[in-house]
């Protein structure tokens, strides 16, 4: 991938993006788990350029802060005014040494499907042909709005004409300029000093550098991609959704070809940042986001959304929402489970129906089967948490931890008032409200003694259906006693 290493890559990302109608800069809108500019940076970084520059303008503070998270080594350059692509690249070159030599790739921050392999092939073709400039081109059925590639009989690029400046004959050309180029650095620097605003838009066109190079007798070539979708840009939210769906389709196809079963691709969304092992099965209505990783043999779904979740092998996750959690090998989660950040489920552990966990570690083979809130809890290997248990971790001021020992048993409908420690091999009786620690092998019973008050319903609820039912039952009991006597 790096045999044809560019000296620099300049990514143009300074546009206003007014058609997005958003307070967020266009290049920060996301598809497939990355921002638009994030996709551009990842593709460019795969070429290992000596210098990687993103030209920022509108919303520069937000874009610069985002880029530090995406790639801390990216340099940024500011285009103070939107004076065209030529001005953008000239601004970008201000962030690299004046005397650097070699090839410069120019691309855009709003073309998210562009792949590193395509950029590699572009620069390889540039080097092979000995071009001063090489243009990435594609053939599209409707070229409206795109710059047209005007070529001579020998296939060399004679000019690139913007749509608004094109003649009627030139607008019939279906080979379009993808807005992605490789320049010899000397040719680029020289051309940028000579371009003018003599055009319909009154802007400095980068494409005019190509005409200058051609007029100077330098070779200008074209590299054609057979995948026109890689050259599609995002200008509005309709295009954002269209390219998002196409990226998802490509992501799913890649995983399926590598051995992942996806039952219904139409209802499955997987970010390009997600890692799926062979023999993973995804059932319908799945969303996997961020840095989620899934081990071999695991089945997820239906109806599950996971973000930044690490899942081992041979696990089962059904109708679950989770983020920043770890699920061990052979574990079982759901249905209707909510895994909040900090949840760690051990090997063959279980988090069951209507269970919410937060900042809790559940040991190997431990079970939290149903109707439980476990917050700030450490549950030992093999422990069993009964239905309806509440780990009362918050006292209104601070959060407190609970430790449940190995192979301990928590009876149903218990409330554990943290901070508490329940030792290994201990029991809590059902309905316990625990306010003291429990030692090894002990059983804790913390509930009021039951009292049955005779005649209460007749005295307190006379005339009700309940009183009538009780009166009938008492009469039946009396009749039964008479017969037995």
C-alpha positions as a printed NumPy array, in Angstrom:
array([[  0.   ,   0.   ,   0.   ],
       [  2.852,   2.445,   0.745],
       [  5.143,   1.64 ,  -2.221],
       [  3.936,   4.841,  -3.918],
       [  4.133,   7.164,  -0.957],
       [  2.992,  10.751,  -1.529],
       [  4.947,  13.635,  -0.096],
       [  1.712,  15.243,   1.041],
       [ -2.032,  14.813,   1.076],
       [ -4.223,  17.917,   1.237],
       [ -7.868,  17.378,   2.199],
       [-10.193,  20.261,   1.405],
       [-12.726,  20.609,   4.224],
       [-13.368,  24.325,   4.531],
       [-16.709,  24.628,   2.747],
       [-19.724,  26.281,   4.347],
       [-22.027,  23.336,   3.656],
       [-25.087,  25.596,   3.597],
       [-27.243,  22.963,   1.88 ],
       [-26.939,  20.731,   4.952],
       [-28.951,  23.374,   6.866],
       [-27.119,  22.5  ,  10.051],
       [-25.316,  24.168,  12.929],
       [-22.763,  21.352,  12.625],
       [-20.053,  21.772,   9.954],
       [-20.826,  19.557,   6.981],
       [-17.672,  17.473,   7.261],
       [-18.542,  16.496,  10.854],
       [-21.777,  14.757,   9.876],
       [-21.387,  11.005,  10.211],
       [-22.03 ,   7.842,   8.278],
       [-20.834,   4.367,   9.14 ],
       [-19.367,   5.353,  12.499],
       [-17.079,   8.114,  11.246],
       [-17.43 ,  11.746,  10.274],
       [-17.169,  12.59 ,   6.589],
       [-13.748,  14.121,   7.13 ],
       [-12.813,  11.167,   9.33 ],
       [-13.333,   8.816,   6.387],
       [-11.128,  11.056,   4.243],
       [ -8.369,  11.102,   6.856],
       [ -8.4  ,   7.319,   7.308],
       [ -8.116,   6.754,   3.549],
       [ -5.288,   9.265,   3.241],
       [ -3.37 ,   8.   ,   6.261],
       [ -3.261,   4.501,   4.758],
       [ -0.835,   5.894,   2.142],
       [  1.599,   6.966,   4.899],
       [  2.168,  10.473,   3.494],
       [  4.998,  12.571,   4.861],
       [  2.521,  15.399,   5.468],
       [ -1.252,  15.164,   5.942],
       [ -3.093,  18.498,   5.953],
       [ -6.784,  19.254,   6.349],
       [ -7.873,  22.697,   5.154],
       [-10.509,  24.074,   7.53 ],
       [-12.72 ,  27.134,   7.385],
       [-16.337,  27.121,   8.472],
       [-16.639,  25.877,  12.063],
       [-12.888,  25.476,  12.215],
       [-12.725,  25.155,  16.009],
       [-15.112,  22.196,  15.996],
       [-13.368,  20.558,  13.052],
       [ -9.897,  21.022,  14.549],
       [-10.983,  19.57 ,  17.889],
       [-12.536,  16.584,  16.116],
       [ -9.409,  15.961,  14.051],
       [ -7.297,  15.719,  17.203],
       [ -9.42 ,  12.732,  18.196],
       [ -9.4  ,  11.178,  14.73 ],
       [ -5.673,  11.554,  14.023],
       [ -3.532,  13.669,  16.368],
       [ -0.769,  13.949,  13.744],
       [ -2.965,  15.706,  11.18 ],
       [ -1.988,  19.294,  10.47 ],
       [ -4.63 ,  21.909,   9.787],
       [ -4.524,  25.031,   7.652],
       [ -7.128,  27.788,   7.634],
       [ -8.81 ,  29.079,   4.481],
       [ -9.939,  32.471,   5.714],
       [-12.347,  33.164,   2.834],
       [-14.12 ,  30.75 ,   0.499],
       [-12.302,  31.797,  -2.676],
       [-12.342,  28.445,  -4.445],
       [-10.481,  25.169,  -4.584],
       [ -7.257,  26.762,  -5.786],
       [ -7.213,  29.042,  -2.767],
       [ -8.   ,  26.086,  -0.483],
       [ -5.008,  24.082,  -1.722],
       [ -2.769,  27.132,  -1.541],
       [ -3.832,  27.51 ,   2.089],
       [ -3.094,  23.832,   2.677],
       [  0.433,  24.073,   1.329],
       [  1.165,  26.819,   3.845],
       [  1.179,  24.128,   6.543],
       [  4.048,  22.126,   5.01 ],
       [  7.702,  23.046,   4.366],
       [  8.279,  25.308,   1.364],
       [ 11.049,  23.101,  -0.009],
       [  9.374,  19.696,   0.09 ],
       [  9.378,  17.703,  -3.139],
       [  7.345,  14.824,  -4.503],
       [  3.73 ,  14.072,  -5.26 ],
       [  0.787,  15.875,  -3.659],
       [ -2.629,  14.228,  -3.5  ],
       [ -5.56 ,  16.613,  -3.252],
       [ -8.875,  15.205,  -2.094],
       [-12.038,  16.34 ,  -0.349],
       [-13.468,  15.988,   3.142],
       [-16.982,  15.217,   1.898],
       [-16.32 ,  12.122,  -0.256],
       [-16.689,   9.363,   2.345],
       [-16.723,   6.262,   0.121],
       [-13.296,   6.94 ,  -1.393],
       [-11.038,   4.009,  -0.532],
       [ -7.324,   3.968,   0.187],
       [ -6.827,   1.385,  -2.566],
       [ -8.229,   3.828,  -5.123],
       [ -5.845,   6.553,  -3.983],
       [ -2.981,   4.08 ,  -4.128],
       [ -3.887,   3.084,  -7.7  ],
       [ -4.184,   6.764,  -8.632],
       [ -0.703,   7.658,  -7.448],
       [  0.754,   4.435,  -8.872],
       [ -0.665,   5.364, -12.282],
       [  0.7  ,   8.887, -11.869],
       [  4.196,   7.575, -11.148],
       [  4.082,   4.981, -13.934],
       [  3.072,   7.491, -16.617],
       [  5.444,  10.195, -15.397],
       [  2.618,  12.727, -15.27 ],
       [  2.827,  16.231, -13.928],
       [ -0.827,  15.933, -12.974],
       [ -3.156,  12.938, -12.812],
       [ -6.9  ,  13.377, -12.442],
       [ -9.24 ,  10.793, -10.925],
       [-12.198,  10.427, -13.249],
       [-15.399,   8.419, -13.444],
       [-18.097,   7.864, -16.042],
       [-21.59 ,   8.685, -14.783],
       [-24.975,   8.622, -16.548],
       [-25.957,  12.09 , -15.285],
       [-22.932,  14.404, -15.057],
       [-24.973,  17.525, -14.209],
       [-23.04 ,  19.765, -11.825],
       [-19.696,  18.053, -12.331],
       [-16.633,  19.347, -14.112],
       [-16.149,  17.616, -17.48 ],
       [-12.919,  15.968, -18.602],
       [-11.952,  17.161, -22.064],
       [ -9.435,  14.738, -23.56 ],
       [ -7.358,  14.766, -26.724],
       [ -7.314,  11.885, -29.169],
       [ -4.386,  10.241, -27.376],
       [ -6.359,  10.223, -24.105],
       [ -4.321,  12.969, -22.451],
       [ -6.401,  15.461, -20.448],
       [ -6.633,  18.707, -22.372],
       [ -8.783,  20.592, -19.863],
       [-11.315,  20.317, -17.076],
       [-14.325,  22.538, -17.618],
       [-16.688,  23.359, -14.764],
       [-20.366,  22.716, -15.49 ],
       [-21.329,  26.412, -15.367],
       [-18.541,  27.278, -17.801],
       [-19.094,  24.333, -20.171],
       [-20.497,  24.648, -23.665],
       [-23.558,  22.629, -24.696],
       [-21.262,  20.135, -26.439],
       [-18.999,  19.795, -23.401],
       [-22.002,  19.173, -21.153],
       [-22.712,  16.014, -23.164],
       [-19.443,  14.514, -21.885],
       [-20.131,  11.813, -19.267],
       [-16.56 ,  11.494, -17.981],
       [-16.429,  13.721, -14.939],
       [-13.815,  15.169, -12.686],
       [-13.956,  13.509,  -9.27 ],
       [-12.175,  16.467,  -7.671],
       [ -9.279,  14.237,  -6.607],
       [ -5.806,  14.754,  -8.073],
       [ -2.124,  13.964,  -7.877],
       [  0.229,  16.842,  -8.654],
       [  3.953,  17.085,  -8.955],
       [  4.739,  19.555,  -6.179],
       [  6.676,  21.925,  -8.46 ],
       [  3.865,  21.988, -11.004],
       [  1.298,  22.599,  -8.282],
       [  3.166,  25.452,  -6.59 ],
       [  3.905,  27.155,  -9.9  ],
       [  0.349,  26.806, -11.158],
       [ -1.167,  28.199,  -7.978],
       [  0.772,  31.441,  -8.492],
       [ -0.662,  31.838, -12.005],
       [ -4.39 ,  31.079, -11.679],
       [ -6.956,  33.9  , -11.82 ],
       [-10.629,  34.492, -11.009],
       [-11.606,  34.924, -14.674],
       [-14.568,  32.519, -14.603],
       [-18.324,  32.466, -13.976],
       [-17.909,  32.031, -10.218],
       [-15.129,  34.546,  -9.747],
       [-13.12 ,  31.918,  -7.853],
       [ -9.628,  30.457,  -7.996],
       [-10.13 ,  27.052,  -9.617],
       [ -7.655,  24.311,  -8.878],
       [ -8.547,  22.869, -12.266],
       [ -6.927,  25.877, -13.925],
       [ -3.568,  24.577, -12.657],
       [ -4.149,  21.592, -14.934],
       [ -4.718,  23.819, -17.958],
       [ -1.557,  25.745, -17.116],
       [  0.456,  22.543, -16.864],
       [ -0.958,  21.354, -20.182],
       [ -0.109,  24.646, -21.892],
       [  3.409,  24.399, -20.505],
       [  3.792,  21.122, -22.349],
       [  3.586,  18.918, -19.275],
       [  1.748,  15.629, -19.345],
       [ -1.682,  15.545, -17.711],
       [ -3.176,  12.067, -17.376],
       [ -6.396,  10.544, -16.133],
       [ -7.009,   7.549, -13.922],
       [-10.485,   6.094, -14.361],
       [-12.252,   4.356, -11.498],
       [-14.96 ,   1.845, -12.377],
       [-16.649,   2.567,  -9.034],
       [-18.26 ,   5.959,  -9.504],
       [-19.866,   5.859,  -6.043],
       [-16.427,   6.41 ,  -4.535],
       [-16.383,   9.848,  -6.098],
       [-19.815,  10.929,  -4.832],
       [-19.819,  13.88 ,  -2.469],
       [-22.241,  14.953,   0.246],
       [-23.914,  18.335,  -0.053],
       [-27.255,  17.757,   1.665],
       [-28.92 ,  15.305,   4.01 ],
       [-30.515,  13.328,   1.206],
       [-27.046,  12.579,  -0.16 ],
       [-25.822,  11.883,   3.38 ],
       [-28.473,   9.206,   3.812],
       [-27.887,   7.775,   0.332],
       [-24.143,   7.386,   0.842],
       [-24.696,   6.144,   4.389],
       [-26.893,   3.348,   3.073],
       [-24.378,   2.513,   0.349],
       [-21.508,   2.421,   2.825],
       [-23.52 ,   0.122,   5.067],
       [-24.315,  -2.152,   2.119],
       [-20.619,  -2.386,   1.285],
       [-19.665,  -2.978,   4.904],
       [-22.174,  -5.807,   5.275],
       [-21.13 ,  -7.378,   1.968],
       [-17.499,  -7.394,   3.092],
       [-18.391,  -9.107,   6.367],
       [-20.6  , -11.691,   4.665],
       [-17.847, -12.56 ,   2.201],
       [-15.523, -13.047,   5.183],
       [-17.843, -15.539,   6.881],
       [-20.458, -13.554,   8.835],
       [-24.127, -14.554,   8.558],
       [-26.442, -11.544,   8.232],
       [-30.025, -12.744,   8.075],
       [-31.596,  -9.461,   6.923],
       [-29.163,  -6.885,   5.51 ],
       [-32.049,  -4.449,   5.015],
       [-32.48 ,  -4.049,   8.791],
       [-28.85 ,  -4.45 ,   9.846],
       [-26.533,  -1.47 ,  10.347],
       [-22.867,  -2.026,  11.146],
       [-20.342,   0.794,  11.413],
       [-17.195,   0.54 ,   9.334],
       [-15.26 ,   0.609,  12.629],
       [-16.847,  -2.631,  13.946],
       [-14.877,  -5.905,  13.962],
       [-16.791,  -9.156,  13.351],
       [-15.148, -12.582,  13.474],
       [-16.072, -15.524,  11.306],
       [-19.267, -17.406,  12.086],
       [-20.901, -14.479,  13.836],
       [-24.651, -14.426,  13.187],
       [-26.608, -11.166,  13.079],
       [-30.383, -11.499,  13.248],
       [-32.787,  -8.777,  12.001],
       [-32.956,  -5.236,  13.413],
       [-29.352,  -4.915,  14.575],
       [-27.207,  -1.819,  15.052],
       [-23.529,  -2.237,  15.922],
       [-21.599,   0.983,  16.449],
       [-18.212,   2.379,  17.336],
       [-15.426,   0.063,  18.458],
       [-17.7  ,  -2.955,  18.959],
       [-15.942,  -6.31 ,  18.489],
       [-17.68 ,  -9.681,  18.232],
       [-16.045, -13.077,  18.657],
       [-16.581, -16.185,  16.561],
       [-19.777, -18.143,  17.013],
       [-21.691, -15.35 ,  18.725],
       [-25.297, -14.644,  17.79 ],
       [-26.716, -11.14 ,  18.183],
       [-30.352, -10.164,  17.886],
       [-32.973,  -9.668,  16.961],
       [-33.636,  -6.053,  17.988],
       [-30.276,  -5.152,  19.52 ],
       [-28.201,  -1.957,  19.595],
       [-24.613,  -2.089,  20.871],
       [-22.024,   0.697,  20.961],
       [-18.377,   0.147,  21.916],
       [-19.14 ,  -3.309,  23.306],
       [-16.56 ,  -6.114,  23.431],
       [-18.16 ,  -9.539,  22.968],
       [-16.387, -12.871,  23.279],
       [-16.966, -16.13 ,  21.428],
       [-20.153, -18.199,  21.387],
       [-22.196, -15.632,  23.282],
       [-25.887, -14.88 ,  22.754],
       [-27.331, -11.367,  22.964],
       [-31.079, -10.93 ,  22.414],
       [-33.092,  -7.678,  22.377],
       [-30.447,  -5.74 ,  24.268],
       [-29.222,  -2.15 ,  24.39 ],
       [-25.646,  -1.717,  25.565],
       [-22.628,   0.588,  25.502],
       [-19.042,   0.453,  26.789],
       [-19.56 ,  -3.06 ,  28.13 ],
       [-17.688,  -6.384,  27.997],
       [-19.465,  -9.703,  27.453],
       [-17.48 , -12.9  ,  28.032],
       [-17.269, -16.133,  26.071],
       [-20.432, -18.202,  26.141],
       [-22.377, -15.541,  28.029],
       [-26.102, -14.996,  27.628],
       [-27.742, -11.545,  27.621],
       [-31.393, -10.557,  27.301],
       [-34.037, -10.282,  26.195],
       [-34.772,  -6.688,  27.199],
       [-31.468,  -6.076,  28.997],
       [-29.808,  -2.671,  29.368],
       [-26.018,  -2.732,  29.729],
       [-24.718,   0.66 ,  30.774],
       [-21.041,   1.671,  30.697],
       [-18.732,  -0.314,  32.932],
       [-20.665,  -3.585,  32.731],
       [-18.433,  -6.682,  32.604],
       [-20.043, -10.103,  32.253],
       [-17.837, -13.146,  32.794],
       [-17.522, -16.421,  30.915],
       [-20.882, -18.217,  30.701],
       [-22.47 , -15.513,  32.829],
       [-26.049, -14.38 ,  32.394],
       [-27.794, -11.025,  32.362],
       [-31.454, -11.744,  31.754],
       [-34.841, -10.234,  31.118],
       [-35.484,  -6.651,  32.251],
       [-32.093,  -6.339,  33.945],
       [-30.166,  -3.056,  34.051],
       [-26.476,  -3.034,  34.925],
       [-24.069,  -0.146,  35.414],
       [-20.397,  -0.176,  36.412],
       [-20.77 ,  -3.765,  37.565],
       [-18.656,  -6.882,  37.217],
       [-20.536, -10.167,  37.06 ],
       [-18.243, -13.153,  37.456],
       [-17.849, -16.353,  35.487],
       [-21.009, -18.425,  35.614],
       [-22.826, -15.839,  37.732],
       [-26.461, -15.123,  36.944],
       [-28.624, -12.042,  37.122],
       [-31.631, -13.62 ,  35.395],
       [-34.465, -11.112,  35.622],
       [-36.001,  -7.908,  36.97 ],
       [-32.881,  -6.523,  38.639],
       [-30.934,  -3.283,  38.86 ],
       [-27.225,  -3.888,  39.545],
       [-25.28 ,  -0.654,  39.931],
       [-21.692,  -0.445,  41.218],
       [-21.793,  -4.156,  42.046],
       [-19.148,  -6.853,  42.012],
       [-20.797, -10.266,  41.807],
       [-18.575, -13.284,  42.332],
       [-18.279, -16.399,  40.209],
       [-21.327, -18.654,  40.312],
       [-23.482, -16.286,  42.361],
       [-27.213, -16.128,  41.7  ],
       [-29.209, -12.908,  41.992],
       [-32.943, -13.51 ,  42.482],
       [-35.72 , -11.773,  40.619],
       [-36.585,  -8.251,  41.672],
       [-33.287,  -7.534,  43.453],
       [-32.22 ,  -3.906,  43.737],
       [-28.65 ,  -2.837,  44.443],
       [-29.425,   0.501,  46.099],
       [-26.121,   2.179,  45.272],
       [-27.068,   5.877,  45.509],
       [-27.815,   7.667,  48.777],
       [-28.688,  10.982,  47.129],
       [-25.119,  12.3  ,  47.391],
       [-22.685,   9.557,  46.367],
       [-22.586,   6.135,  44.718],
       [-21.527,   3.151,  46.858],
       [-20.357,  -0.357,  45.935],
       [-21.692,  -3.796,  46.8  ],
       [-19.636,  -6.998,  46.799],
       [-21.395, -10.34 ,  46.457],
       [-19.19 , -13.362,  47.101],
       [-18.695, -16.492,  45.057],
       [-21.64 , -18.896,  44.841],
       [-23.767, -16.729,  47.093],
       [-27.536, -16.632,  46.633],
       [-29.636, -13.483,  46.793],
       [-33.327, -14.211,  47.359],
       [-36.002, -12.613,  45.21 ],
       [-37.246,  -9.106,  45.945],
       [-34.226,  -8.139,  48.038],
       [-32.869,  -4.619,  48.457],
       [-29.15 ,  -4.307,  49.176],
       [-28.424,  -0.905,  50.716],
       [-24.835,  -0.116,  49.708],
       [-22.088,  -0.088,  50.741],
       [-22.397,  -3.787,  51.621],
       [-20.286,  -6.931,  51.474],
       [-21.888, -10.349,  51.17 ],
       [-19.226, -13.017,  51.648],
       [-18.666, -16.218,  49.695],
       [-21.284, -18.903,  50.108],
       [-23.856, -16.687,  51.829],
       [-27.626, -16.388,  51.455],
       [-30.143, -13.562,  51.587],
       [-33.686, -14.627,  52.331],
       [-36.353, -13.448,  49.884],
       [-37.657,  -9.978,  50.641],
       [-34.605,  -8.934,  52.659],
       [-33.725,  -5.247,  53.001],
       [-30.02 ,  -5.641,  53.763],
       [-28.31 ,  -2.95 ,  55.833],
       [-25.476,  -4.989,  57.36 ],
       [-22.723,  -7.167,  55.894],
       [-23.137, -10.947,  55.671],
       [-20.37 , -13.391,  56.578],
       [-19.36 , -16.651,  54.844],
       [-22.029, -19.33 ,  55.086],
       [-24.524, -17.05 ,  56.823],
       [-28.12 , -16.371,  55.829],
       [-29.46 , -12.88 ,  56.319],
       [-33.146, -12.341,  57.017],
       [-34.159,  -8.71 ,  57.277],
       [-37.945,  -8.351,  57.04 ],
       [-40.884,  -7.805,  59.379],
       [-42.537, -10.819,  61.043],
       [-45.816, -11.71 ,  59.362],
       [-49.081, -11.063,  61.284],
       [-52.525, -12.245,  60.122],
       [-55.29 , -10.111,  61.682],
       [-58.568, -11.984,  61.74 ],
       [-61.759, -10.179,  60.762],
       [-59.935,  -7.096,  59.413],
       [-61.754,  -7.073,  56.048],
       [-65.2  ,  -7.423,  57.63 ],
       [-64.463,  -4.514,  59.969],
       [-62.587,  -2.198,  57.605],
       [-64.103,  -3.019,  54.199],
       [-67.717,  -4.017,  54.881],
       [-69.998,  -4.357,  51.879],
       [-67.189,  -4.688,  49.334],
       [-66.748,  -7.566,  46.927],
       [-63.662,  -8.512,  48.904],
       [-65.738,  -8.753,  52.101],
       [-68.371, -10.799,  50.298],
       [-65.722, -13.205,  48.946],
       [-64.192, -13.564,  52.401],
       [-67.61 , -14.182,  53.996],
       [-68.385, -16.885,  51.42 ],
       [-65.026, -18.565,  51.956],
       [-65.498, -18.565,  55.742],
       [-68.967, -20.053,  55.342],
       [-67.561, -22.784,  53.101],
       [-64.848, -23.561,  55.636],
       [-67.434, -23.768,  58.427],
       [-69.627, -26.105,  56.372],
       [-66.645, -28.317,  55.626],
       [-65.741, -28.466,  59.313],
       [-69.345, -29.471,  60.191],
       [-69.295, -32.274,  57.668],
       [-65.987, -33.596,  58.983],
       [-67.25 , -33.505,  62.541]])
